[in-house]
Amino acid sequence: MISREQMKAGRAMLDWNQKDLAEHSGVSVATIKLIETARINSTPDTLGLIQDALEKGGLEFGLQNGVRMRDDLLTIIEKQSPDDNVFLRLLDDIYYTMRERGYGEVLWSFSDDSISPPEVLEKERLIRETGCTMRSLVRHGDTYLIYPLHEYRYLPKEFFIVNPSVVYADKFALMANTNPKNKGNEKSIIIINNAAIAETKRMEFEIIWAYGEAPEKSTAAFRYD
């Protein structure tokens, strides 16, 4: 049966707070708090509901308080050679995923069009042709915006990092070891294929989008309208 240490670790891995776990499991927030603080020893039925919710979220539990993402839900794209462009391989996954789905949005955070080489722009064009739409959160004051202005919102400069992440379909991808001078020089990319995590990241994006300032102009040398 799941332990309180596994509960807390599992919530952290899924980026769930106690309210999220309560909604997914049907166990009250108050009970979850009591279990995690060791103030009560819960019943097997209650712990079973919590474990089932976390497992449906994509986790598996082992002995000695072990917890991890299921192997089929985690993909790591690693650079295989100096010429290997892992960012293009991510864009390929986005393309095939969105083409199969046939609808939806691709949501980028910490995006910067000015460091997109031609091969990246071509992949993005193909993704758009699947019928999906895109939106991006970019650094405040950035005017190198090559797509329609309504697809952008500003992030405060002090919180902006050149390390893009993206939500698409039931997936969330995060770049690792990013070279800030050029998209495509990432050494590895982590893709999490989990609907609950993707939806959480999508909601985080929407909150920022709702309060973000819309850019008013573009100074990009060329644009796709």
C-alpha positions in Angstrom: 0.0 0.0 0.0 1.2 3.5 -0.8 3.0 5.4 2.0 2.7 9.1 2.8 6.3 9.7 1.5 5.2 8.2 -1.9 2.0 10.3 -1.8 4.0 13.5 -1.4 6.7 12.5 -3.9 4.0 11.4 -6.4 2.2 14.7 -6.2 5.4 16.6 -6.8 6.2 14.5 -9.9 2.8 15.2 -11.3 2.9 18.8 -10.3 -0.3 18.3 -8.3 -1.2 20.2 -5.1 -3.3 18.6 -2.4 -6.5 19.9 -4.0 -5.5 18.4 -7.3 -5.1 15.0 -5.6 -8.4 15.3 -3.9 -10.2 16.0 -7.1 -8.6 13.1 -8.9 -9.0 10.6 -6.0 -12.3 11.6 -4.4 -10.5 11.9 -1.0 -11.0 15.2 0.9 -8.2 17.7 1.1 -8.4 17.6 4.9 -7.9 13.8 4.9 -4.9 14.1 2.5 -3.3 16.7 4.8 -3.8 14.5 7.8 -2.3 11.5 6.1 0.8 13.4 4.7 1.5 14.9 8.1 1.2 11.5 9.8 -1.6 12.7 12.0 -3.8 9.7 11.1 -3.3 6.2 9.8 -5.7 6.0 6.9 -7.8 3.0 5.9 -6.6 0.7 3.0 -9.7 1.8 1.0 -8.7 5.5 1.2 -5.0 4.8 0.4 -6.2 2.7 -2.5 -8.2 5.6 -3.9 -5.1 7.8 -3.6 -2.8 5.3 -5.2 -5.2 4.6 -8.0 -5.4 8.3 -8.8 -1.6 8.7 -8.9 -1.2 5.6 -11.0 -3.7 6.9 -13.5 -1.7 10.1 -13.6 1.3 8.0 -14.9 3.2 6.8 -11.8 4.2 3.4 -10.6 5.2 2.5 -7.1 7.8 0.1 -5.9 9.2 -1.2 -2.6 11.0 1.0 0.0 8.9 4.1 -0.8 9.9 4.0 -4.5 8.0 6.0 -7.1 8.7 6.8 -10.7 7.1 7.8 -14.0 6.1 4.8 -16.1 8.7 4.1 -18.8 6.2 4.4 -21.6 5.3 8.0 -20.5 8.8 9.4 -20.5 10.9 10.0 -23.7 14.3 11.6 -23.7 15.7 12.8 -27.0 19.4 12.9 -26.7 22.0 14.4 -29.1 23.6 11.5 -31.0 26.3 13.4 -32.8 27.6 17.0 -33.2 25.3 17.5 -36.2 22.3 16.0 -34.6 19.5 18.6 -34.0 17.3 17.4 -31.2 15.0 20.4 -31.5 14.1 19.3 -35.0 13.3 15.8 -33.7 11.0 17.4 -31.1 9.3 19.3 -33.9 8.9 16.1 -35.8 7.1 14.5 -32.8 4.9 17.6 -32.5 4.1 17.3 -36.2 3.1 13.6 -36.2 1.2 13.9 -32.9 -0.8 16.9 -34.1 -1.4 15.4 -37.5 -2.8 12.2 -36.0 -5.0 14.2 -33.6 -6.2 16.6 -36.4 -6.9 19.6 -34.1 -5.6 21.4 -31.0 -3.0 24.0 -30.0 0.7 24.0 -29.6 1.6 26.3 -26.6 5.2 27.6 -26.3 6.6 29.2 -23.2 9.9 31.1 -23.1 10.0 31.3 -26.9 12.3 33.5 -29.0 11.7 33.7 -32.8 15.0 35.5 -33.4 17.0 32.4 -32.7 14.9 30.1 -35.0 17.0 29.0 -38.0 15.3 28.3 -41.4 14.9 24.6 -40.8 13.0 25.2 -37.6 10.7 27.7 -39.3 10.0 25.1 -42.0 9.1 22.5 -39.5 6.8 25.0 -37.7 5.1 25.7 -41.1 4.4 22.0 -41.5 3.0 21.8 -38.0 0.6 24.6 -38.7 -0.5 22.8 -41.9 -1.9 20.0 -39.8 -4.7 22.4 -38.8 -3.5 23.2 -35.3 -2.9 26.6 -34.0 0.0 28.0 -32.0 0.5 30.6 -29.2 3.7 31.8 -27.5 4.8 33.5 -24.4 7.8 35.7 -25.2 10.1 38.1 -23.4 8.6 41.5 -22.6 9.7 44.1 -25.3 10.6 41.4 -27.8 9.5 42.7 -31.3 11.1 40.0 -33.4 7.8 38.3 -33.9 7.3 36.5 -37.2 3.7 35.2 -36.7 0.4 37.1 -36.2 0.6 39.4 -33.2 -2.5 37.9 -31.6 -0.5 34.6 -31.1 1.9 36.3 -28.5 1.8 37.5 -25.0 4.6 39.0 -23.0 6.4 37.5 -20.0 8.2 39.9 -17.6 11.9 40.3 -18.5 13.0 39.3 -15.0 11.3 35.9 -15.3 12.3 35.1 -18.8 14.8 32.3 -19.5 15.9 31.0 -22.9 14.8 27.5 -22.2 11.6 26.9 -24.1 8.9 24.4 -23.1 5.9 23.3 -25.1 2.5 21.7 -24.5 0.9 19.7 -27.3 -1.9 17.1 -27.2 -1.2 15.0 -24.1 2.5 15.9 -24.0 4.7 18.3 -22.3 8.3 18.8 -23.5 11.2 20.7 -21.7 14.6 21.5 -23.2 17.7 20.6 -21.2 21.2 22.2 -21.5 20.0 24.8 -23.9 22.5 27.0 -25.8 20.8 30.4 -25.6 22.3 31.5 -28.9 20.5 29.1 -31.2 17.5 26.8 -31.2 18.8 23.3 -32.1 21.9 23.2 -30.0 20.0 21.5 -27.1 21.8 18.4 -25.8 18.6 16.7 -24.7 14.8 17.1 -24.6 12.5 15.5 -22.1 9.0 14.6 -23.3 6.3 13.6 -20.8 3.3 11.8 -22.4 0.7 12.3 -19.7 -2.7 13.9 -20.0 -2.8 15.1 -16.4 0.6 16.8 -16.6 -0.2 18.3 -20.0 -3.5 19.7 -18.8 -1.8 21.2 -15.7 0.8 22.9 -17.9 -1.9 24.1 -20.3 -3.8 25.7 -17.4 -0.6 27.4 -16.2 -0.1 28.8 -19.7 -3.7 30.1 -19.8 -3.3 31.9 -16.5 -0.2 33.7 -17.7 -1.8 34.4 -21.1 -4.9 35.9 -19.4 -2.8 38.5 -17.6 0.0 39.0 -20.2 0.4 42.1 -22.3 -0.2 41.7 -26.0 2.6 43.1 -28.3 1.7 45.9 -30.6 4.3 45.7 -33.3 6.8 43.4 -35.0 10.2 44.4 -36.4 11.0 41.0 -37.9 12.5 41.1 -41.4 9.9 38.7 -42.6 6.6 37.5 -41.2 4.0 34.8 -41.7 0.5 36.3 -41.4 
